Amino acid sequence: MVQSSLVMYEDEFREIEEIISRLVMEANAKSVYLVDKDGQLIASSGETHGIDSTSLASLTAGNIAATGGLAKLIGEKEFSILFHEGEKDNIHISLVGQRVILVVIFDDRSSLGLVRLRVRKASDRLNDCIQRILKRMEKGAVKENLFEEITDEDIDNLFGQ
């Protein structure tokens, strides 16, 4: 089954940004990224400078796909949480609603236990938001509403008339 890309409106995007910004603070994380399973970055917050977010998103999605294959080999459906420990930084990766990937980068200012606790709370809120987006997409509201919002004035402005 091919999944279509998420189509969201500005208020939904702002809600997602607020959730991940709060997660950065509450988990005392360096940065947080929300990625779709296709490897596209949806949103990020925190100390994101110096990190190639496009590569991070793509590699994270690949990591989830690879570990999904490992899970199937041993009879599991999937591994919903992954953790990578480094010398200075750690990465906590979790699936949210089988649709998006939440990536939390943290160092010794935080702990795995705190990150897991805060991720659980944020994941519930993110899942609620993603489910609302998916329900709206299923109803076909995206197709209808995209063109209703475009006015003749918008078209004239686009073509400089």
FIVEXMI-122607 format. One record per residue (C-alpha): residue number from 1; y, x, z. Coordinates in Angstrom, 1 decimal, padded with zeros to 4 digits. Last residue first. Layout:
BEGIN
ATOM resi     yy     xx     zz
ATOM  NUM      Y      X      Z
...
! end
This chain:
BEGIN
ATOM resi     yy     xx     zz
ATOM  161  041.6 -001.7 -013.7
ATOM  160  040.2  001.5 -012.3
ATOM  159  036.6  000.9 -013.0
ATOM  158  035.5  000.7 -009.4
ATOM  157  038.7 -001.0 -008.4
ATOM  156  038.0 -003.8 -010.9
ATOM  155  034.5 -004.2 -009.6
ATOM  154  035.6 -004.4 -006.0
ATOM  153  038.3 -007.0 -007.0
ATOM  152  035.6 -009.1 -008.7
ATOM  151  033.9 -009.1 -005.4
ATOM  150  030.7 -007.5 -004.3
ATOM  149  029.3 -008.9 -001.0
ATOM  148  027.2 -011.6 -002.8
ATOM  147  025.5 -008.8 -004.8
ATOM  146  023.9 -007.2 -001.8
ATOM  145  023.2 -010.5 -000.1
ATOM  144  020.6 -011.9 -002.5
ATOM  143  018.4 -008.8 -002.8
ATOM  142  018.7 -007.9  000.8
ATOM  141  017.9 -011.4  002.0
ATOM  140  014.5 -011.3  000.3
ATOM  139  012.8 -012.7  003.4
ATOM  138  010.7 -009.6  003.6
ATOM  137  013.8 -007.4  003.9
ATOM  136  015.1 -009.5  006.8
ATOM  135  011.8 -009.2  008.6
ATOM  134  011.8 -005.4  007.9
ATOM  133  015.3 -004.9  009.3
ATOM  132  014.4 -007.0  012.4
ATOM  131  011.2 -005.0  012.9
ATOM  130  013.2 -001.7  012.6
ATOM  129  015.7 -002.9  015.4
ATOM  128  012.9 -003.9  017.7
ATOM  127  011.1 -000.7  017.1
ATOM  126  014.2  001.3  017.8
ATOM  125  014.6 -000.4  021.2
ATOM  124  011.0  000.1  022.1
ATOM  123  011.1  003.7  020.9
ATOM  122  014.2  004.4  023.1
ATOM  121  012.3  003.4  026.3
ATOM  120  009.2  005.5  025.4
ATOM  119  011.4  008.4  024.2
ATOM  118  013.1  008.4  027.7
ATOM  117  009.8  008.8  029.5
ATOM  116  008.3  011.3  027.1
ATOM  115  011.5  013.4  027.2
ATOM  114  011.5  013.4  031.0
ATOM  113  007.8  014.5  031.2
ATOM  112  008.3  017.1  028.5
ATOM  111  011.1  018.7  030.5
ATOM  110  014.8  019.2  030.0
ATOM  109  017.3  022.1  030.3
ATOM  108  014.4  024.3  029.2
ATOM  107  014.8  023.3  025.6
ATOM  106  014.7  020.1  023.6
ATOM  105  014.2  018.8  020.0
ATOM  104  013.3  015.2  019.8
ATOM  103  011.9  013.7  016.5
ATOM  102  011.4  010.0  016.1
ATOM  101  009.3  009.0  013.1
ATOM  100  009.6  005.7  011.3
ATOM   99  007.2  003.0  010.1
ATOM   98  004.1  002.6  012.4
ATOM   97  006.4  000.9  014.8
ATOM   96  007.8  004.2  016.1
ATOM   95  005.7  007.3  015.6
ATOM   94  006.4  010.2  017.9
ATOM   93  007.4  013.8  017.6
ATOM   92  008.4  016.0  020.5
ATOM   91  009.7  019.4  019.5
ATOM   90  010.2  022.4  021.9
ATOM   89  012.7  025.1  021.9
ATOM   88  012.9  028.6  023.4
ATOM   87  009.5  030.2  023.2
ATOM   86  008.0  027.2  021.3
ATOM   85  006.0  024.2  022.3
ATOM   84  005.0  021.6  019.6
ATOM   83  004.2  018.1  020.8
ATOM   82  002.8  015.2  018.7
ATOM   81  002.6  011.6  019.6
ATOM   80  001.1  008.6  017.7
ATOM   79 -002.1  010.4  016.7
ATOM   78 -003.8  008.3  014.1
ATOM   77 -006.6  005.8  013.6
ATOM   76 -009.1  008.0  015.4
ATOM   75 -012.6  008.8  014.1
ATOM   74 -012.6  012.6  014.3
ATOM   73 -011.8  013.1  010.6
ATOM   72 -009.3  010.1  010.7
ATOM   71 -007.2  011.9  013.3
ATOM   70 -007.1  015.1  011.3
ATOM   69 -005.8  013.1  008.2
ATOM   68 -003.2  011.5  010.4
ATOM   67 -002.3  015.0  011.7
ATOM   66 -001.6  016.0  008.1
ATOM   65  000.5  012.9  007.4
ATOM   64  002.5  013.3  010.6
ATOM   63  003.2  017.0  009.8
ATOM   62  004.2  016.1  006.3
ATOM   61  006.7  013.5  007.6
ATOM   60  008.0  016.2  010.0
ATOM   59  008.2  018.8  007.2
ATOM   58  010.3  016.4  005.1
ATOM   57  012.7  015.4  007.9
ATOM   56  013.1  019.0  009.0
ATOM   55  013.7  020.2  005.5
ATOM   54  016.5  017.6  004.9
ATOM   53  017.9  018.3  008.4
ATOM   52  018.4  022.0  007.7
ATOM   51  019.3  022.9  011.3
ATOM   50  022.4  025.1  012.0
ATOM   49  024.4  022.1  013.2
ATOM   48  022.4  019.3  014.6
ATOM   47  023.4  019.7  018.2
ATOM   46  023.2  016.0  019.1
ATOM   45  022.5  013.0  016.9
ATOM   44  020.6  012.2  013.7
ATOM   43  020.0  009.3  011.4
ATOM   42  017.7  008.0  008.6
ATOM   41  016.4  011.3  007.2
ATOM   40  014.0  010.8  004.4
ATOM   39  010.5  012.2  004.8
ATOM   38  008.5  009.3  003.3
ATOM   37  007.4  008.3  006.8
ATOM   36  011.1  007.6  007.7
ATOM   35  013.0  010.0  009.8
ATOM   34  015.0  009.5  013.0
ATOM   33  016.3  012.8  014.4
ATOM   32  017.3  013.8  018.0
ATOM   31  019.1  016.9  019.2
ATOM   30  019.4  019.3  022.1
ATOM   29  017.8  017.0  024.6
ATOM   28  018.9  016.1  028.1
ATOM   27  016.5  013.1  027.8
ATOM   26  019.3  010.6  028.8
ATOM   25  022.0  012.3  026.7
ATOM   24  020.0  012.8  023.5
ATOM   23  018.4  009.4  024.0
ATOM   22  021.8  007.7  024.2
ATOM   21  022.8  009.3  020.9
ATOM   20  019.4  008.0  019.4
ATOM   19  020.0  004.4  020.5
ATOM   18  023.7  004.4  019.5
ATOM   17  022.8  005.8  016.0
ATOM   16  020.2  003.1  015.6
ATOM   15  022.6  000.4  016.6
ATOM   14  025.2  001.8  014.2
ATOM   13  022.7  001.7  011.3
ATOM   12  021.9 -001.9  012.1
ATOM   11  025.6 -002.8  012.1
ATOM   10  026.1 -000.9  008.8
ATOM    9  023.4 -002.8  007.0
ATOM    8  019.9 -001.6  006.5
ATOM    7  017.5 -001.1  003.6
ATOM    6  014.4  000.7  004.6
ATOM    5  012.5  002.3  001.8
ATOM    4  009.6  000.4  000.3
ATOM    3  006.1  001.0  001.6
ATOM    2  003.4  001.4 -001.0
ATOM    1  000.0  000.0  000.0
! end
